[in-house]
């Protein structure tokens, strides 16, 4: 494959730029097993950009390090761009009514069918040209239609959130603006030096996604999605100490990522497994700290999944998997997430499904004190019999749950479990996390050596 000296090209283009604009820096919200805390920085939902404006010129600079328009592959996998090299996706036919000069493969590679179907034609052209440029590792992307300068922040946020599979680009762009204030080109920054490095990242990510999906059980949709969720949580640790922590490559291949990496990894797993999926951006436990999570549509209803917050930073057991934010409603997730953002380009899904919530599906949803005691007792006995540690419970009213639960009650339950099973349970010591806002109780039981 032909190599392009992308770093040199980026330096040359940067020298040509006349002014710069910081569109925004953002952080990423993680969570601890107790109270939520914010940690990290660099969520790509508000990328930084630089502006180049030359009077009398539609395109502010000549393309360097790539053609002025995206390469359109004849068949998937037959072009020189990184996106066509993975060989992991059997590309579907173009969407109905497709009449664009650029390739459609980016839609399925990134699982953005929901977004694409809801964009107006102008935005489709801009997004399609930019996504194909990133897919083909082009430094410069000419926009045949373009968008007003004042819409740059929204468009770059859309682009950064949609390019989930292309982990080799950086969510920083230089804008090429005409005298009339129209952005007619983008200079794209990359974290790799050569096209074959980008292709290798796609190959590794595609193979790992396929490997994870191959282990999915032949059960219900709930069982399949739970498997994908659990696999991601066990595969990844919340950390910025990775080559690409803000990408799906970080969560899927490197096993270290921030919330954007977790969300993008979950999104790609769901999409490639055949589920209709979408993402949401907003704020976590602190205002202005950006956060990202996922949506999946099941039986005609949307459910939310926040895989980052189901993998607490301070968890003491490596094999712990949280389910507090697995297949939940918007009403529930927004009890402790500060905000969910709208989009100026499409209607963001609203999660209202309840039937497939984890706690309901496995029988851990309590309606009253009798249910609480029964569910905890049944789980404690089952856990002791199987050598498991984790016990889960949820009530609609978290304050009521806090009033019902007591250490003395659970000590009695542990003694009963030990007596029935003969397991060497430490009946005087356990750890628990009770979150009144969302009505969840998670207990880790301990065993005597």
N, C-alpha and C positions, 0 to 999 in steps of 0.2 A: 504494500500500500504506500502511496506517495506520502511523504512527511511534509508538514507545513510548520515552519518555525513561528508558532503562534505567539510566543512570548515577545519575540522581536517585533512582530507586527503590532502587538498591543502597545509596546513602548513607543513605536513610531506614531501611531494614531493618537496616543495620549499627548504627545508633544504638539500635535496639530490643534488640539482643542483650545478654544479661546476662553471658556468660562466653565465653572462647575456648579452643580446644584446637588446638595445632599437631600434626597427625597425623604430619607428617614432611617433611623437605626432602630432596631427593635430587639426585644429579648424573647425568651422562651420560657414558658411556665412548666415546671415539673411539680411533683408533689411528694411529700413524705407520707409514711404510713399513718402518722398522726395528723397534725394540722398541716394543711397545704402550705407550701413555701415556693417562692419563685427562684429560679436559678437559671443561669445560662444567658447567652446573648446570640444574636445573629439570625433570628427567624427571617426567612426570605420573603415573607409576605409583604414587606415594605422594603424593596431593594433600593440601593443607592444608585444615582445616575449622574452623568456629567453631560453638559450641554455644549454643543458646537453650533454657532450660528454665524453664517457668512452672508452678508447682504447680497441680494441678487442671485442667489444660488439655491436651487431646490434641494440638492444634496450637498451637504456641507463639506464632504471630503470624498475622494475617490476610494473605492474599496481596496483594502490591503489584506492579503492573506486569505482571500476567498473571492468568489464571483459576486457580482452585485445583486444576483437573484439566487434563490435556493436551487440546489440540484434536485431534480425530480426523478426518482428512480423508476425504471420501467417495471421492475419486479422487486419485491421486498428482498433485501439481501444482495442486490446486484449493483449497488452504487458504491462509491468510495467513502461515503459518510459513515460515521460511527454507528448510527442508528440501524443501518442495514446489515450489520455484521453479526448481531447476536444470534440470529437464526432460531430464536426461541418462540416466536409468535407466528401462527398461521393467520396472516392478515385477512380480514374479511373484505368483502367488496366495498367500494366507496359508499358512503351514505347515499340514500336515495336523492336524486337530483343533483349529484355532484357535478359542478361545472367550473372547477378551479384549475389553474395551471400547476399547482403544487401538489405534492403527494399527500395522501390521507392517512398514511401509516401512523403518524404521530398520535392520532386520536386513540387508537387501540393500544399502542405502546404505553401510553400514559393513563389509559382508562378514563378519558374525559368525555365520553359520549353524552353524559347529562349536560355538561357545560356547552358543548358544541351545538347541540340541538336547540339551545335557547339563545344563542347569540344572533345579533342582527348581521346582515351580510357584510357590512363594512368591517365590523370587528372580526368576523370570520376570516376575511382576507388578511387583515393585519396580523392576527394570531397565527394563521396558517403559514404565512411567510416567515414570521419570526421563529415559530417552532421548527420549521424545516431547516432554517439556517442553523439553529442550535443542533438539530439532529445531524446535520452534515458538517458540523464543526467549522462554520464560516465565521470569520471575525467581523465582517461587515454584512449587514442585512438591509437591503433597499426595500422600502415599503411603497408599494405602488399606489396605495390610497392614503395611508397615514392617518394621523389623528391630531387634534389641537394640542398645543403645548400644555394647556391647563389640565388635560386629561391624562398626562403622562404617568402620574403616580398610580392612578387606577389601572391603567393598561399594564404597566410593569408589574404590579401586584398580581394581576390576572395571569400574566405570562409566567412569573416565578412560581405561582401555585400550581399551574398546569404542567410544567416541565418536570414531572416527578421522576421520570425514568432516566433523564439525562443528568447524571450526577457530576459530570465533568465540567459543567459551565458554572460560572459564579454569578450570583444574582446582583451584578453591578453592570450598568449599561451606560454608554455615552449616547446622548441624543443628538441627532442631526436635524436642525430646525431651519425652515425657510424664512424669508423676510415676512411672510404672511403669518408666521407663527404655527406652521404645521410641521409636526415631526414626520420626516420622510425617510429616516434611516436610523439604524441602531448599530453601535459598535458593541460587540459582545465579548466579555472577558471569560477566560477559561482557566481552570486549575491544572490543566495538562499542557505539555509542550507540543505533542504530536497527535495526529489523528488516530494513529494505531493505539495510543494510550486510551483514548476515549472509547474506541472499539472494544478494547480489552475490559474496560469497566462495564460496558453494556453486556459483554459476554458473561462476566462473572456474576453480575446482578441477575441476568436472565436465567442462568443455570441454577443459581441458589433459589430464586423464586419457584422455578419448576420443581426443584428438589423438595422444597417445603410443601408445595401443593400436592405432590405425588403421594405424600403420606396422609392426605385427607381421607377420613373414613367414608364408607358408602352408607351414610346414615341420613338423618334429617338435615335440613338447612341449618338448624340451630347447632347440631353436632359438628357440622362442617366448619361453620364460622367460629365456634368455640375452639376447635382445633387450630385454626389459623391464628386466632387471637393468642392462645396459649403458646403456640410455637414462637410467635414474635416476641412475646414477653420473656420467655425463657432464653431466647437467642440474643437479646439485647440488654444492655445496661445504660442507664441515663448518664451520658458523659459527653463533653466536647473534645475529649482526647482521642481524636480519630482524624483520618484524612478528610472525610466528608461527613461530619457529624450532623449537618443540617439536611441530609438527603436520605433517600431510601437505601442507597449504597451503604451508608453508615449503619442503619438498623439491620439490614438484611445480610450484608457481606462482612462488614467489620465488627458488628455486634456492639457498637457504641454509637449513641445518637442523642439528639435533643428531641423536643416535641415534634418538630417538623419532620425529622427522620422517622420517628415512630409512626406518625400519621401517614406519611407518604408510603412507608413500607406496608402498613395495614391496607391502605388504599390499593396498592398494586397487587397484593395477595388476593384481596377480594375480587378485584376486577378480572384478574387472570383466572380465577377459579369460577368465573361465570356469573358473579353477582353484580347487580346494579348498585353502583357505589358513588359517593360524592364526598367532598370535604367541606369543612367549615373553618373559618378563622374568627378569632375573637380575642378575649382577654381571660387570663386564668384567675388566680386568686388575688392579683393586684391589678388595679386599673393601669392602663397604658402598657402593660407587659403582654406582648402578643403571644397567642397560643393557637394551636391547630389541632383539630380532631376529625373524625370520620363519620360518614353516614352509610347505611346499607338499607336497601329496600327489600322487604320480605312480605309476601302475601298482600302486596298493595300498600303496605305501611312502612314508613321510614323509622329507623332506629339509629340512635347515636352510639358511637364507640370512642372512648378516649383511651387508647392503649398506653399513653405516657403515664396517666394517673393511675392506671392499673398495675404499674410497675414502680412502686415507691422507691425513692432514692435511698432511704434509710432502712430498708428491709433487712432483717437480721438473718433470714433464711434465703439462700439463693434460689430455691425452688418455689418460693412463694409466688402465687399468681392472684392478683386482685380481680374482682368482678363488679366492683362498685359502679363502674362506668361502662359496663358491657351490655349493649342492647338496651339502652335507657331512652327516656323521653327528653325532649328539650326542657320541659318543666323541671325535671329532676336535675339535669346537668347544669341548668342555670341557677340552681340553688346555691352552688358554690363556685361557679364560673362567672366572672364579673359581667361578661358581655359576649354576645354573638353578633358578628358584623353582617350587615346586608351587602349586596353587590349591586353596582350600577349596571351590570351586564346581564344578570339572570336572577331568577328567584331561587333563593337558597332553600333547600328542603326543610321541612319542619318535622321533627321526630315526635310522633304521637302514639306509636305502637307500644303496647304493654304486654301482650300475651307471651312474647318470646323473651321477655326479660329473664336473665339468668336465675334470679332467686325464685321466680314463679315456676320456671321450667323444672328446676331440680327440687322444688318443695321446701325452699328455705325462706318463704315469705310468710310472716306472722301477722295475724289480725288482732291478737289479744294476748294476755299474759299466759293463758293455757297453751297457746300455740308456741310462744317463746320457750317455755320450759320443755315442751314436747320435742320441738325441733333441735334444741341444744342437746337434749339427752340422747336422741336418736343419733345425732352426728357424733357425739362424744363416744358412744358405744361402738359405732362403725369405725371411727378413727382409731380407737384403741385396738380393735380387732385387726385392723390392717396396718397399724404402725404409722398412721398419718398424723399430721400435726394441726391442720388448719380447719377451723369451723367458721361457717358464714351464716349470717342472718340479716334480714331486712324487714322493717316496718314502715308504713307510710308516714307515721308520726314519730319522728326521732326523739322528741321530748318524752313521749310515752314510753318508748323503748328504754330511755335512760332511767326513767322511774322504775321500770320493771326489773331491769338487770341489777344484780348486786353480787359482790364477791362471795357472799355466804351461799347464795343460791347456786352459783356455778361450782363452788367447792363441793356441795352436796352431789351435783351432777357428776363431777369427776370421780367421786368416791363410788357412786353407783356404777359408773363405767368400768372402774378398776375391779370392782367386786364381780361384775358379770363376765368380764373377759380375762381376768388374771393378769392384765397388762401392768407393767411397772410404771404407772403414771405418777408424776409428781403432783399430788392433789393439793398441795399448798402453794404452788407457783405456776403461773401462766402469764402470758402477755395478751393485752386486748387493745383494740382500737374501736372506739364508739364515736361515730360522727352523727351528731344530732341533726345537722342541717339536711343530710340525705337519708337518715334513718338506717344506717348500717352498723353492724357489730361484727368484727372479725377477731377471732381468738386463736392464739397459737398455744397449744398444750405442750408440755414438756415431759420427758421420760427420765426416769432414774437410771443412772449408769449401772 
